[in-house]
Amino acid sequence: MLCCLATVLSRQQRSLRPFLFAADLLLIWLAFELSYATRTALPFERVFFLTPTVRASVLLFTLAAWPLVGLWMGAYERSLVEPIASAAWRSVRQSLGLLVALIAFEYFTRLNLSRIFLALLSCYAAVLTALARLLVDLLARRYWTRLGEPRHLYVAGTGAEARRVGMLIEQSADYGLRLEGFLGDGLGELSLERRYPIYRLEDFPERLRSVVVDEVIVAVESAHLAAIEDLLEVCEEEGVRVHLSLEFFPHRRGSVSLERLGSTPLLTLSRTPSDEALLFLKRLTDIVVAGVALILLLPILALIALLIRLSSPGPVLFRQQRCGLNGRRFTLLKFRTMQDGAEQRQAELAHLNVKQVNFKIPNDPRLTHMGRWLRKFSLDELPQLWNIFCGQMSLVGPRPAIPCEVEQYKRWQRRRLRMRPGLTSLWAINGRDALGFEETMRLDLAYIDSWSLALDWSILLRTIPRVLTGKGAH
């Protein structure tokens, strides 16, 4: 559902963002100095001191890490009308992310930093930024109308959506928004928190000559879109800003954005993640983590390959066609866990299948002794690190499906193909093979709907104990 209030306030939010970003850096610098002064003043046995070079490097890393963690967590996408508790919680989460980044920085640089200093820095950062953001909210609510002229708005439409938009404008009165009335087929009144006049659409051009009109929000049903064409033309000619509610799309649930193809404006509707910057960071994380893991795990990979070769005849790797991003076909790699030629025996074992769409047999007789052990701890999946490094898969995402399974998907289920498939997934930490097809599909779509970089890392960290214990694997 399109939130017209967010649309109305988006320009103020964008205009404030550079100032909030700069203020954050100053506050983090202050938090760094306060935490350093506090730690050096504490009467502990160990004296804490940083040389100028080390101090500068830690400070620079802190100043760089804070906004990056904020972007990763979406801290700078917040709305001005966000509840106070949510704004404070964003600062706490961002400071915890900074603490993790600083500990990692200390580990890789082998600096001997005081953990109390790092904890103080995280706490000061949370408190200072939370107070600053709350102060901005309070000042915006109290002084916004004094910093600029109130904006007089009209809503075209008188139906349920127009009423909803009107109520959102009423709630935004602290930010200088003034609802002056509605535009409809005839004269009348419409009651919300107070009563508003309804003016006739055909009289609006004349009204533009006599009263102040800053913006118009069009919130009509699809059947009445043609009726407001003249209104749009008049507003364009006179330079009146127009917002268009998209509730006339009855089944729209995704995000809406405006893009351009050359000079042609395109209204983009999407129910999958579309933030190119965050998706780039996700891909960059995949490359770095998969590349490092392949190097570090090379001896283990070689040992597993040798054991597979010695334990049963056949190739070390099992290759299978899978469906990737938007249905692209790719060759998935796994360590072979079954007897050579196991796929040819699938028809004779079909009566043992316990899944609806995909093929799964408990205690599959085709598994080798080595294969059972590899599957229990998901070690057979390790070669997919190469698929991740090559861009065919991601560390986290819906598991890649076999083409014949995809052919059986219902239309709404095909949306799981709109995210790059992953080595682990939301359902992998919520039951693994014990879950049915419908439940895994629901969890995959829930992951797509709520995707964030923080969610990816949460799934990765929760996957580790699942893999080590072999819980849920068949």
N, C-alpha and C positions, 0 to 999 in steps of 0.2 A: 504494500500500500504506500503510495506516494505521500510523504509528509511535507505538506505545503509550507509548514512553519520553517522546516529546515531549508527549503528553497528560498523563502523570503529572507532568512537570516544568513544565507551562505556568503553573501558579499561582505557583511560585517565580520564573519568568522575568518574569511580569507584575508581581509585587511588587517586583522589583529594577529594573525599567525606569525608573520616575521618579527613582530615586537615580542610575542610570547617566546619565540625561539631564542631571540637575543637575550631576553630576560632570564631564560633558563640557564644559559651559559654563564651569565654573571652570578646567578644564585649558586650554581655548582662550584664556581671558583670560590665564592664565599664559604660554601660548605667545606670545601677542601681546606681552606685556611683555618676555619674554626676547628675542624677535626684534628688537624696537625697541631694547632696550639693546645687543644684539650689533651691530646695524647702525650705531648711533651711535658705538660704540667702535672699529669697524674703521677703519684708517688709510687710507681712500680719499681721492682728491683732492676728490671732491664731498661736501660736508657734508650729512648727512641730518637733517632736522628737520621735525616736524609741529606745526602750531599746535594749541592745545587743541581748537578746533572741528573741525578736520579729523581729528585723532586720535580724538576721540569718535565721529565719524561712521563712520570706518573700523572702529573697534572694534565699534560697534553692528551694522554690516553683517556683520562676521565672526561675531559671536555669533548673528546670525539665520541666516546662510548655512550654518553648520556643521550644525545639526540638520536643516535643510531638505535639504541634500545627503545627510545620513544617512538620512532618511526616503525620499528618492528612490532611494537605493541599497540600501534594506532593511537598513541597519546595525543598527537597533534590533529586528530580528526574529530575531536570532541566537539559537541555542540555547546553554544553559550547557555542554553537552557537545561543543560545536564544537571541532575540532582547533585547537591553538595557532597553527599556521601560517595557518589560515583566518581566525582572529580578527585576527592581525597584518595580513594582506592587506586586510581590510576597512578598517582604519584608514588604510593607505596609499592605497587607492582613494578614501576619503572626503577625505583631505587633498589629493589631486590634483584632486578635484572642487571643493574650496574654493579652490585656486589658480586654476582656470579662472574661478570666480565672482568672485574678487577682481580678476583682470585685466579682466573684463568691466565690473565696477564702476568701475575706474579709467578705462576707455575712455569710458564713458557720462557720468561725472561730470567728466572732463577733469582729474582730479587727477594730479599728477606724482609718483607713488610710486616708490620705489626697487624695482627688480625683485629685487635681492638681499634686501631686506626681505621681499618677498612669498614668495620661495623659502624663506627662513629660517622664516617663519611656517608655511608648509606642512610643512616638515620637523619643526619642533618639535611641531606639532599631531599629526603621524603618530606620532612617538616617544612623546610623553606619553600619548596616548590608547591606543596599543597596550600600553604598559607597564601602564597603569591597568586595562585589560580583562583582561590576563593575570594581574594581581594579584588581581582579583576572582575569576577562575576558580580560582586556586590556593587562595585563602581559602575559597571555596565548597566545594571538594573536601575541604579539610582540616578546616574548622570547622563545616560545615553541621550535622552531627549534634550538635555541642556547643551550637549556637544554638537548637536545638529538639529535641523528642522524636523518636526514630526512628519511621518509619511502617511498620506491619506490614500486609503485603498478602497476599491470597490470589488465586489465579487459578482461575476456574471453567472447567474444560475440561482435557483431557489429550491432545489431538491436536497436530498440527504447529504450529498457530498458538499454542496455549497454551504449548508449549515455547519458541517464539520470544519470546513476551512474557516468559516466565520468565527467559530469558537476558538480555533488555534490563533487567529489574529487577536481576539480578545485577551487570550493568555499572554500575548506578546506586547501588551500595552507598555510595559516597563522599558521596552526597547524602541519606543517611539512609533509603533504601528497604530494607526487609527482606522477602524472600520467605519466607513461613511454610509454604506448602504449596499443594496443588491440590485442587480439588473435582471429583469424578467420580461414576460410577455405583457404584463399589465401593472397598473399601480396597486400598491398595497403596503403591508407591513409584515415583518418577520421578527419573531421574538427569540432572542437568545438570552444572555445575561441582562440585556436591555432590548428595547424595541428599535428596529432599523427600518427605514423606508425602502420600498422596492420601486425602482424607476424602470420605465419602459426602455428596452434596448434601442428602439428607433429614436428615442429622445436623447440618448447619451451624447451624440456629437454636439448638440446644442449645449448640453450641460458642461462639456469641456470648455466652452467659451466663458462660463460664468463662475465656475468653482475650481478649486485646486484639486487636481487628480494626479497623484504621483505614480500609482501602479494599479493594474487590474489583474485579478486572478480569475481565470476562466475555469469553472467547475460545473460543467453541464454533462448530461447523459449523452451517449453516442448519437441518439436520435436527433439531438438538437445541435449537433456540431455545425451543420450547414447554416443554421440561423445566426451563428456568431461570426460568420465570415466577414460581414460588413464591419462588425466591431473591431476585428483584428486589423482590417485595412485602415480604419480611422485612427486607431491607436498607433499604427506604424507611421502613418503620414504625420501625425502630431508629435511623434517621439515619446509616446507614453509606454512605459515598460509593461509587458504582458507576461504573466506566468500561466502555464497551461497544466492543469491537473490531469493526470493520465488515468483516472479511475474509470474512464469510458472503455478501457480494456478490461473486461469482466474477470478474466482469469490470470491477470498479470500478478506474479509474486516476486519477481526478481528486481534487480537494480535498474535504474534508468540513467543514461548519460547522453550528452550531446557530443558528437564527433563530426569531423569534416572529411570528405573525400574530395580533394581539390577545393573548390569553392562551394561544393554542395553540402549543406548541413544534413546530418544523419542522426535520427533519434535511435539510440541503441538500447535494447532491452536484453538483459542477461540474468540467468539464474546460476551462473558459475563465477568463481573469482576472476576479476578482470583488472585488478591493480597491477599494471605492468612492472612497477618498481618492486613491489613485494614478491611478485612471481619471479622476477630476476634474482632477488635475494634467495628465494627458495632454490632456484636452479644453481646459483653459485654455491650454496650450502651443499647441494647434492654432489657437485664436482669435487669440492674440497674434501668432504667427509669420505666419499667413495674412493677418491684417489689415495688419501692417507690410509684408509682401511685396507685397500688392496696391497699397499706396500708393507704395512705392519703385519698383515695376516698371511703374507706370502708363504712363510714356512708351514703354517697350519694348512693352507690350501694344498701345498705340495704333499704334505703328509696324508691328508684325506684322499687325494688323488691316488697316491701309492697304495693305500689300504683298499680302495675300491678295486683297483687293478688286480691286487693279489687275492681278494676275497671272492670275486666272481668274474666270469668271462663277459666281455662287452666293453663299450667305450666308457671313459671316465665321466664325460658330460652327457647329460640328456638335453636335447634341443627340441623345442616345441614352438609352433606358431601361436602367438597370442595377439590380442587386440590392445593397442595402446591408446594414446591421446586421440580422441575423436575417431576412433576405429582404425587408426594406422596399424598395419601388421608389422610385427617384428619377431625375431627369434629369441625366445627366452632361454636362458642358460640355468641349469641346475646340476648338481652332482647326481649321478644315476643312483637311484635307490631301489630299483626293481630289476628283475631278471631281464636280460637282453630280449627284445621282442615282446615286451609286456603289453604294448598297445594293441597288438594283434589279438590278444586274448580277452579284450574288453567285452566283446559280444557274448562270449560264453559265460562271463561272470556278471552279466547285466542284472541277473535276478538277485544279486547280493547288494546292489546299489541302494544306499539309504538316503540319497539326496534327491531333490526335485529336478533341478536343472543340471548342476555339475555332477560329475561322477566321483563317488567316494564309497569305498568299502572298508568297514572296520576290520582290522587285522588282515589286510589284503594279502592273500597267499602269494602274490607275485613279488612281494617285498623280500629283499635279501636281508641277511642278518645284520650286515653293516648298514643297510638302508633304514631299518627300523630305528637304529640308534641315531642316525643322521636326522631323520624326520622328527624324532622326539625332541631334539634340541634345535631344530630348524637350521642345522648346519648345511643341509642340502641346498639352502637358498643363497649361500654366500657368493656363488658365481654371478648372481644378479647384481652384485656391486659393479660389474663391468657394464651391464645394461644401464645402470644408473649413471655411470661415468659417461657413457655414450649418449645420454639424453633420451633413451627409450623408456626409462622408468625414473621414479623418484624414490627418495628414502621413505616417504609417507604418502599414501594415496590408496585408492581402491585396488584390490589385488587384480592383476591382469587376467582377463577371462579368455577362454578358448573360443575361437570363432563360432563353432557349432553351438556353444552355449549362448553367445550373443544373439544368434538367430532366433532363439526362443524367448528373448526378452520382450516384455510388454513395452509399449511406447514410453511410458513414464520411467521405466527402468533403464532405458538407454542413456539417461542423463549421467549415469556413473562413468560413461566413456568420456565425458567432457573434462576430466581431470587426469593428469598423467598418472598411470598406475604406480603403486608403491610396493616397497619391500615389506613394509608393515602397514597396518591400517587400524582404524578405530575398532573394528570387530575383532581384530587379532588380539586386543587386550581386553576383550569382553566375552571370551568364551572360545575363540579360535574355531576349531573344527566341530565343537559341540553345538554351534549355532546352526539354525536352519537357513535356507536360501533367503526367505523373506526377511529374516532378522538381519542377515549380513547386508542385504540390499538397503534396508532402512538405515543401518548405521553408516554405510558408504555415502548415502545421500545426505544424511545429517552432517557428516564430515565436510562435504562439499558446501553445504549451506552455511556452516559456521567456521569455515577455514580461516586460519591465521598462522603466522609463523610460530607464535607461542603454542598453539594447539599441536603443531607438528613436533615441537620439542617435547611437549608433554607426552605425546604418544610414544616417541622414541625412548624416553626415559622409563615409561611404564612397560615398554616391550621387553626391556633387559631382564627383569626378574621372571617374566613369563617364559622367556627363552631358556634361562638358566635352570629353571625348575621343570621345564617341559610340560607345564600345566596346559591342558586343553588340546594337546596334539594327539592325533590318531594315526 
